[in-house]
Amino acid sequence: MSAALEKFCGSVFWNASYLTRPDADLPECFQKTVLVWIPLGFLWIFTPWQLLPMCRGKERKSSLTKLYIFKQVLTVLLVLTAVAELVLAFLEDMGLDSPPAVRYTNPSLYMVTWFLVLLIHDTRRFCLRRDSGILFCFWILSLLCGILPFQSLIRRALQDPITDVPRFVLFFISYGLQLLLFLLSGFSDIAPEISLPHRMVYKGYRKPLEIEDVWDLKDKDKIQAIYGAFEKNMKTAVRKAQAELEIRKRKKRQRESDPDHENSMSKAQSQDILVMEEKQPKKKKKGAKGPHKDYPRGWLMKALGKTFWKNLLLSVAFKLVHDGLVFVSPQLLKLLIAFVSDEEAFAWQGYLYSILLFLTALIQSLCLQQYFHLCFHLGTNVRASLIAAIYKKALTMSSATRKESTVGETVNLMSADAQRFMDMANFIHQLWSSPLQIILSIVFLWGELGPSVLAGIAVMVLLIPINGFLVAKAKGIQVSGGGNILPVLPLQRPALILKLFAWEPSFEKRINEIRARELKDLLNFTYLQSISIFVFTCAPFLVSLASFAVYVLVDPNNVLDAQKAFTAISLFNVLRFPMSMLPLVLSSLVQTNVSTARLERYLGGEEMDTSAIHHDPISGSAVRFSDATFSWEQDGNAAIRDVTLDIKPGSLVAVVGAVGSGKSSLVSAMLGEMENIKGHINIQGSLAYVPQQAWIQNATLKDNILFGSELDEARYQQVIKACALLPDLELLPAGDQTEIGEKGINLSGGQKQRVSLARAVYSNADIYVLDDPLSAVDAHVGKYLFENVLGPKGLLQKKTRILVTHGISFLPQVDNIVVLVAGAVSEHGSYSTLLANRGAFAQFLNSYGNHEEEAAEKNTTGTGNSTGQVKGLCVCLEAVKVKFSMYLRYLRAVGWGYSFWVAMGYVAQYVAYVGTNLWLSAWTDDAERYQNQTYPVQQRDLRIGVFGALGVSQAIFLLFATMLSAHGAVRASRIMHQRLLSNILRVPMSFFDTTPTGRIVNRFAKDIFTVDETIPMSFRSWLSCFMAIISTLLMISLATPFFTIIVVPLGIFYYFVLRYYISTSRQLRRLDSVTRSPIYSHFGETVSGLSVIRAYGHQERFLKQNESTMDINQKSVYSWIVSNRWLAIRLEFVGSLVVFFSALLAVISKGTLDGGIVGLSISSALNVTQTLNWLVRMSSELETNIVAVERVHEYTKVKREAAWVTEKRPPQGWPSKGEIQFIDYKVRYRPELELVLHGITCNIGSTEKVGVVGRTGAGKSSLTNCLFRVLEAAGGKIVIDGVDIATIGLHDLRQNLTIIPQDPVLFTGTLRMNLDPFDQYTDEEVWKALELAHLKTYVQELPERLQHLVSEGGENLSVGQRQLVCLARALLRKAKILILDEATAAVDLETDHLIQTTIRSAFADCTVLTIAHRLHTIMDSNRVMVMNAGKIVEYDSPEELLQKQGIFFAMAKDAGITNTETTTL
């Protein structure tokens, strides 16, 4: 080989003696062949990939840029240099016989290469990013390989005059041009359409980032593309899995159904089968709990693997290179130490080692970052494709499968399980990489220390179970971070009740007790954490102590020298990461397995089967049921049986029947939501559906009505008018542009139902399926809707309408009535026919007809105060630049003493750490000192002893610091929570009205959790990283003092990168969480409105909406990943420079240094890169989390309401008479709003019963709020028994009035606590109150009686019972003044009757103010106050008012009351 090359060059190819001299050099032939061919070969191999975009031809080229033209000009110049060299060779070799071939081949190769570069530059114009990574690498390679001929030529020129001037000049011109091209390729030549990480990072530093600032995804990263590929693979995989499932089922059936099929087999076979059958049941027990159905298994991982295999392979390649290079550094360190210790070594070797160390570190960091980028990218794509699959599945799944999981569980699949896959994807390669690294480390260590390594490894292995035990203990304690408090937290409605009853102190006490328990757990948890940190810190030092001690003690000839010690230490450092990662990855794998099973069951579930719904054209029939029998589950009982019906186009059909007779099932069957048993339904035309419970999207009112259709303004206005929405639009703050909260939170029940109806009417379908839409609206509104929309003269008169109804008043006007009994049609025909038949229908009329008049109740909530406050919709991007004062505020809460001693503990720990390392370095220098003598035993023992003592003291200082910080952190948590809670309980009601509940919950849950757990950990890690970096830099500076000069510029660069990155990272994290919640809420919304979406056939539109919501989130996640890599590469570069300079300085000051100190300085430097990375991570975390302190603080500064108790106390037994005077009383909700009550003046006598009536928004409820001073006066005053209520404390006032509120609010806790939170009354009194409230028998039957636990919001009691509990509260209080804000909740007539009678008897000697929504209840009052628009318009006895024929008379007439006698219940 070498002979052929020598002939080719005409000179020597290789001679080792060239290197064994001070001015070492490489032979010329080697330089002209190997060093030229390496870069060229690299480029030629990769060129085909670079030229691919040219062949696709579809894309257009982008415009020319100056950069592109400049690059092309330089490349043309390079072509010219190659041509010149070739011409030169021809001219020189004219007369020679056989000139060396190399003189022609090299210029020719270069010419071809430069032409390729021109082509690549041009091809890249088809791409958005016009710079090529391959070219960048080629320039680096070419310049690196050119350095050697470069220095050779210069050295020769310095020694002798230059012989070959033209070639000399051409080489330098070519080298200069390549250098320029390399520098130019460092600038990104990018189509103006896209932006780069550093631009975004810079933008994020200057101003808060918005989602528009984040760059768009490539098409291949969009959900459509990712999910498209995944879905294809998923379908094939699921099909296979389903086939296997069928086989499993068939085998099972055979086993169960064929008991005697063993007879036909040989005995041995039947024995086998018996054994198998015995095994079978055991397996089953171990499996899923409960009789879970079998499902297709084992397909998910396959499908994911098939979809993302390219990414997986690429990342394996990068990871392998990185793992290999990890072990190169310790070997180079060993060579460097040997070089410093060897007097004879040539200087060039040292420089070579330094450069190699730098290059190794650089390539290692590039590979690692590329690998991380691929992994995170894989993670986000896996998560995205799973979420998309879950969403799509939800739209198509059958109702039986849907019943198996609640909405919460399904959202959980999305948030938790998909997230788990994402986390797993980030570390999936550790499964093979960790064992590989562990094995390689042990192999290399064995080479250094021989069998004594086993001592070190034994220590490591022993520490794993200890850590595992600590983790298990900690999990047992597992603090629930504010979670215990949440059910008890009074928010919005409950807060109002607390204020009205003056119960805040009792609640404060309760919450503080829970909090104290929580903090005790937290303290124990932090103690365990401290011990765990202690163990973890001891680990590296214990490992090296064990290994070195065993190594020196085993054999007197074993002397610890610098090479061995520091190479071993850096190998142990390498070993730590995989050892700690492996258990984590394995446990994560186990969790992912659980998630896989859940996802497979869900995604492999049955789809909706609509084969029983036909769409055949049949003339004269819109909907035809042919012998239709449907059930809710496949093998369940039929919910509707043998229905045969024919509904004509354009007719109005009413479906009636008792509760549970199958009316809603009939509707569901039409929509295809049920399992078909036999028969079919034929539907001609499009459907619109109004469900019984209106489903409202979180969008504007207008979008809810349009529901994806085009806007036709005239028709839209017509629909709004017909659906009685015009008056509501006037009340809403932004009209039809008002955002409706989740689940329609800011609309009343009636409004929701009307919006739902308007949506159907606007959709202009052929067939309308209306599931009892009129039950939720008031009687007069129902009448209006029927006349204008549904009835024979309504908007829909030409359409086919199927109306399920309980309202009897409309039945005479319908074309046809279908009567259902137990799922079958018992009779159908017109109203008159059915009445004449005297069948089920006539009975139905008798049972419901009597109640009809009584039940004409109103059901509108909305008392003027909540209309139009849109809560929690604007996502407030609380982008705060973190102020330094925040850190100080936190440290103040911890306590200055604690803070100081914790810092001192860390300083002491790192002093000991530096001491340990310096001692080790001195120990290794003993090897030189006692070179040819026996090592003194006492010297050996001293070395081991001091080394051990320093190490232990290091760990003890740390333990001291962490224990102290645990105490301090808990103290801070206690103080901050206490302040937050006491203030929230004292803020005025307007705060709860304007602040979304979610935000307050967030303060108590997430922010307090952050203060409890995250901030202390971040603080500790930050301190630890900071000290580690300082101590490393200190050790390097001790070894080579010149290093201090280099630290300054590196530090400045590092600081700037840090500042820029942290603000951007924080904003991207914020964007991620802000854009992530819409995915989940949109999903939850979709699942709850499935039947509506399917009925209208809008699945595609919702899929598209989900895709776009997810793309927005993907954008921010992707940008966050890229910005992380942007940072990491720059930081690791700083780390690599630290390594390079520490090595370089060691080489320069070779004569003056010992091997030990060099080993110490470089092995520390090798460790610094990761610590630098961590410091940034921690600073970023700390900045992100410290905001919680700010947010908690913000709520401790909210303005409070008036004092609970003031200097002026009311007289004992006040109010004794119960006289109330309003004197020119004015009030407004908040300073910036209009007046709600405009100067009210009236007197209410002692023990008088007054009814207050008025339309919605007249200011009735505001009146009660004023009596309790929930609203403070804007003018005038209220006097009760001669005391102006504005002059006394709030509790003095509120404890002496009683209210039965509109919404029966109960708190989580015992029943007794709900009645008497302060334990003021005896059990007898409580039972007496329950008896009067007609609850005694119910409570006596409960197993825990008064200790019965009430669930959140009183969910485990019926609405009627809750109302009675509120009555019992009032009876216990027995104040002289009772305010009764009448229940608008659909309380049954019976409960209502009970409440009325009790109040009449028990509160006969009290002043009672009733705010009435139904006039029947107040017709026997002494006087009635009629309010309108915040003024009193009429105030007199009911009889007088009826004769006046004013507003009250009109209201009474609407309610069907003509005189006061007709109303007794």
Buried (B, 14 or more C-beta within 10 A) or exposed (E): EEEEBBEBBBBBBBEEEBEEEEEBBBBBBBBBBBBBBEBBEBBBEBBEEBBEBBEEEEEEBBEEBEBBEBBBEBBEBBBBBBBBBBEBBEEBBEEEEEBBEBBBBBBBBBBEBBBBBBBBBBBBBBBEBBBBEBBBBBBEBBBBBBEBBBEBBEEBEEEEEEEEEEBBEBBBBBBEBBBBBBEBBEEBBBEEEEBBBBBBBEBBBEEBBEEEBBBBBEEEBBBBBBBEBBBEBBEEBBEBBBEBBEEEEEEEEEBEEEEEEBEEEEEEEBEEEEEEEEEEEEEEEEEEEEEEEEBBBEBBBBBBEBBBEEBBEBBBEBBBBBBBBBBBBBBBBBBBBBBBBEEEBBEBBBBBBBBBBBBBBBBBBBBBBBBBBBBBBBBBBBBBBBBBBBBBBBBBBBBBBBEBBEBEEBBBBBBEBBBBBBBBBBBBBBBEBBEBBBEBBBEBBBBBBBEBBBBBBBBBEEBBEBBEEBBEBBEEBEBEBBEBBBEBBBBBBBBBBBBBBBBBBBBBEBBBEBBEEBBEBBBBBBBBBBBBBBBBBBBBBBBBBBBBBBBBBBEEEBBBBBBBBBBBBBBBBBBBBBBBBBBEBEEBBEBBEEBBBBBBBBBBBBEBBBEBBBEEEEEEBBBBBBEBBBBBEEEEEBBBBBBEBBBBBBBBBBBBBBEEBBBBBBBBBBBBBBBBBEBBBBBBBEBBBBBBBBBBBBEBBBBBBBBBBEEEEEBBEBBBEBBBBEEBBEBBEEBBEBBBBBBBBBBBBBBBBBBBBBBBBBBBBBBBBBBBBBBBBBBEBBBBBBBBBBBEEBBBEEBBBBBBBBBBBBBEBBBBBBBBBEBBBBBBBBBEEBBEBEBBBBEBBEEBEEEBEEBBBBBBBBBBBBBBEBBBBEEEEEBBEBEEEBBEBBBEBBBEEBBEBBBBBBBBBBBBBBBBBBBBBBBBBBBBEEEEEEBEEEEBEEBBEBBBBBBBBBBBBBBBBBBBBBBBBBBBBBBBBBBBBBBBBBBBBBBBBEBBBEBBBBBBBBBBBBBBBBBBBBBBBBBBBBBBBEBBBBBBBBBBEEBEEBBEEBEEBBEEBBEBBBBBBBBBBBBBEBBBEBBBBBBBBBBBBBBBBBBBEBBEEBBEBBBEBBBBBBBBBBBBBBBBBBBBBBBBBBBBBBBBBBBBBBBBBBEEBBBBBBBBBBBBBBBBBBBBBBBBBBBBBBBBBBBBBBBBBBBBEBEBBBEBEEEEEBEEEBBEBBBBBBBEBBBBBEEEEEBBBBBBEBEBEBBBBBBBBBBBBBBBBBBBBBBBBBBBBBBBBBBBBEBBBBEBBBBBBBBBBBBBBBBBBBBBBBBBBBBBBEEEBEEEBBBBBBBBBBBBEBBEEEEEBBEBEBEEBBEEBEBBBBBBBBBBBBBBBEBBBBBBBBBBBEBEEEBBEBBBEBBEEBBEEBBBBBBBBBBBBBBBBBBBBBBBBBBBBBBBEBEEBBEEEBBBBEBBEEBEBEEBEEBEE
